[in-house]
Amino acid sequence: MRLPGHERKQRLIDAAMPLAEQHGYRRVSRDMVAEAAEVSPALLSRYWSAPQFHTAIMTRAVETANLRVIGQGLADRHPVALSAPIGLRHAAAARLIGG
């Protein structure tokens, strides 16, 4: 059964999250996610440009309170991370500094 586009996009971002935790969200390429999700890299390119893709990863990190990825975004001054709820920003920053 073929998934609707929005569900497929969500699953692709879900596949990207472990890679973002391991390698850093900026180092995650659409090719890496395509391989992990067993889809064509062209599919990811169909949905996102590179900057949009990293924003989608950061948005999911905020939605799921992924402190490791949010912390990476704070360090990079990513707009989505900087606009996360204050509690998440504090917790992510504390994690960054080992607190």
Secondary structure, 3 states (H helix, E strand, C coil): CCCCHHHHHHHHHHHHHHHHHHHCHHHCCHHHHHHHHCCCHHHHHHHCCHHHHHHHHHHHHHHCCCHHHHHHHHHHCCHHHHCCCHHHHHHHHHHHCCC
